């Protein structure tokens, strides 16, 4: 059947269906069992909510009434109906629209419709329950049930990547893997990364809309790929190559023949074209010629007219021109005379001057006369000239019009004659061109006629060759398609999907050049982890987070380039990084480097490459050497064409495959088979010793038998499906799980480290529980030393069995340091006594003393242990006195701090026994014994003592009980006699109350109440007593003490607003009594809030309560269910864990809870998005808004690369009876799995013990 | 007669007491008796720096005449020569005086541990002895409690006021003097984060050198 076919329009009442993932999970709820919810496209308007009487029909013809329940935000019609068996195909129709159609006909039409690809797209039901398992494939010993996760139906991917836990089961190269669908159809698969001590990344090809797949593994006889398939692929490749060759040959022949034909056709075409163009031009000339001839005639007429005009004007000019010329000539003549007269005058003047110089008066007079005569002549001449000029001028003016008319006529004549000449030339030109063209036409016609007979056979030959080439090309394409199809059967990577990363330990020693790095990578065969990635980005080695040095990471994937252009790529890293695109090294950053930070020129980094649109395989290799302070950063960034901003290459730039999750693992013989996963639960440090609490969970998809056997890699072994183990060293350890008698143990390399998660106050008890279950005999000395130290300071009441066993193991070492041996001996006696074997413990004393080799301090230590047993366990005052006295007697000259502590303990014993006189005396004795501390006697004055007490009081009032307690311990150490004082006892009672040592608190409060001189502390002591009982859960006693407080000190009661607390207690007491405390026939409903553990197993079947997450059977870290949150769209999905809104009842008003859960992400990293958890607490008091947070915390989620990590935080409880805790996951990116959500109260004692532990064995 | 006998007895007792008083004494060891000192550094795990008078080391802390910054991931080893304590004597009191230059952190703590394992030439974070055969600490940084260092610290000192710190080390000296444990000196460490405590070099000068004040008396005395 086809996918994605077009819908027929003649059947409007029939709709193809789209089964929706989360919707079907709803169908698994008890109330809606078997219901299917479908979404039908918005254009199916005939599906009207509440109106349409719709029927669903299965492929076997079964009709099922359906309901259109609504329209979603995307206008899809939401339809619900009962599921029919395991059917995954349904059609919807409206029976009222064609009521006469018989069932048989209807079914036939439906089936016909399928045959003609009538449907939009049929998708398999998304169900938490897998279809029936396929028959087992012989040879394989293990198979994994894999479920596609997330909105896989709308994902256009062709392949799936799944991480299989295979540690120790596969062949060394990991190639014995085979994938099938539910019906046993084999899918091409390939191993992308194989860690022999962990997981294997497998990529396989999807089958249409299948959600479930079975991955077979562990078959020593398996070959890498089916040989027959390989042969078929080789044959197909050969056939493709041969057809390709034939195609090329045919194309060449076709090309040649077409070329010949083309050339000949071009020649004919050329002649025809010549003829055509000549004809066109000739026609134009012929059209032009008459016009030109007309122009010649017109020009001749114009010339004649111009000539006439010229003659006429010449005649008119002649009579006027002659007098004008004569008068002008006369004026010129007279002008010459004037010039002569002027010359004569000049000469006469010169003669006068000459005569004057000679002084000859006579001559002067003569000259003067001559000059006067000349002047007269000149004047006369000038007048004559003037008259002649005027006369000539008048004559010329008179002739002027005639002269101008004559000139115009001459010009007109010249123009006409020129035009006549031009017209004649044009006609001649046209006639000549016409003649030329007629010649050309004749010539072209003759040439074309000569070529025409040759063209037809050439054309036929060319067409035949082209057809042959087309056939060959089609055959080649078909052969290539056949080859590709077969090749895809062997290698799904040819679909060019999936981004993965593999981390290895770096074994090379040179980062200076790529060639050396390649050598190093080849040596670095130790894979430490691999993951499905979303982007090329990591900081440090996520699989060995405590060791950021010496690792190599290799990303492999496919870049989707949509916009062609020049791209710049840059891998910001420390140390070296290399980017290859299409196997070409595009970017290289060799050597030891630091990440580039700060502001830089945009083009100062990166390397350019021009990319066309398309898909490009790429690799990024990142290597971190042994670099101090290295972060191990690797981030692929790019500068897109036209962009002015570097950015991380986003997830959308990569082609991703669908993600599969293993939900079960099975053995071939049905035997018990399990794998496991782990997570570092907690890490806590004291006195330089860090303990790592690691959770292990055996998994096979259901409840794992407790018979599985763990080996934790440090010598310890244990049985049980769930295990927590205590490690004392960070680093890698190989843990194995033996579950099947005929299969090797599953093994996994586990990285022990201290995650940046706050330590849980419950972890100490868990660690003790682990030790109580651990076989210590196989542990080495180092581990025993650490376990002993831990047990010594953890303060857990359950530690004594483990302590006894640890001590006995340690004492087997004859080389044990003598002081250490003394400590262990004392601890052993206490451990035995705490388990009710005080007498037996004391019987150890002699043997212990014998081992101390006469070392007094060691003997004193042992004796103090004995005294402790005698008093605290056996209540044998006399015996204890004897031990203490012996310690002091034998060491009184030595200023050993131990001796002083013995005296203080002795005095404490008297005080507890009520013998205050002896207690006081002994405290005084202690003050004079071997004091530790600065200067021995320096701080003995009362001022210091008083100051310490007051500071302790202030610390307590300001809410710092730990600081107060530390000061009290210092007082106890330096001024033991102070223990008798009222202020000390009051402060100690307060510290004990807050620290959960309720018995001691009650004793000290009561002592204060008996001390009249400390009456000022009595109100607080009364209230303290009441609160102590409240914390103990004894409402009646608490109410009694509050009543006495109110009666005795009403002002104090009012000031502290204790009436609120009283009201709360009264309500609580009333609820307890009303809800059946003491009933014998039914279990009481009322339960004090002593612990609330909510894992997902309890929610199975209530998936809809998880909001946007969906709960599925999977191999979780806490039971076989996991909540999945699909945020692969990466736009900051917010998941409101509304279903895990945890109602906390009877919380006794106040206190703290510890909220934690496990999570891991697949492809979840994104630098733009910061996933985080918001946890908050709200009161459920009447009238209070349920969404008003009384306390809130926010924790950032780190990328885990598929490893389980824990989120933990404290929350303060409100001062009410009931409260609600709520969790919201926000800004997610990728696929998240969440498991083991828990909320537990933190008791005062747990809190105090943990803080004490962290402070170590600090004597102050 | 009776009086004479009493006088004689008193005289004898006085002589014995005088002799005992002459034997019971206190000595102060300082840089001149410091026979071994070294620093261990986690970030340079195979790089030992010995605190010797002649040492001219390039480490950030100039050992010979500088300051030692004690922080997590770094510790100091040191051992005084106890040859000045005569045999047949027992320790009645011993105090270690450590001058503190300054510190960073709120009321920071440092630990004083009795060292159990032999250490010497080439000692560093990973190794306690480097020679023909390298001997590792059971846990790097001499951190093995009960094997490298004592299972219980001799003292945990919380700094609240300026000046020298005086630590009662009577028990450790007693163990060494009796031969119940080999004398491998002490180790100073900081186990809390964000704490730095600055000591003057043990060889810095007379006034601020580290001192070990030991009181002892004849074993046979009452």
Interface residues (C-beta under 8 A of the other chain):
Chain A: X628 X685 X686 X687 X688 X689 X729 X781 X782 X784 X785 X786 X788 X789 X810 X816 X817 X818 X819 X820 X823 X824 X853 X854 X855 X856 X857 X858 X893 X894 X895 X896 X897 X898 X930 X931 X932 X933 X934 X935 X936 X966 X1256 X1257 X1258 X1259 X1260
Chain B: X43 X90 X91 X92 X93 X95 X109 X111 X114 X116 X138 X139 X143 X144 X145 X146 X147 X150 X151 X152 X153 X155 X156 X158 X165 X166 X167 X168 X170 X171 X174 X175 X178 X180 X181 X189 X191 X217
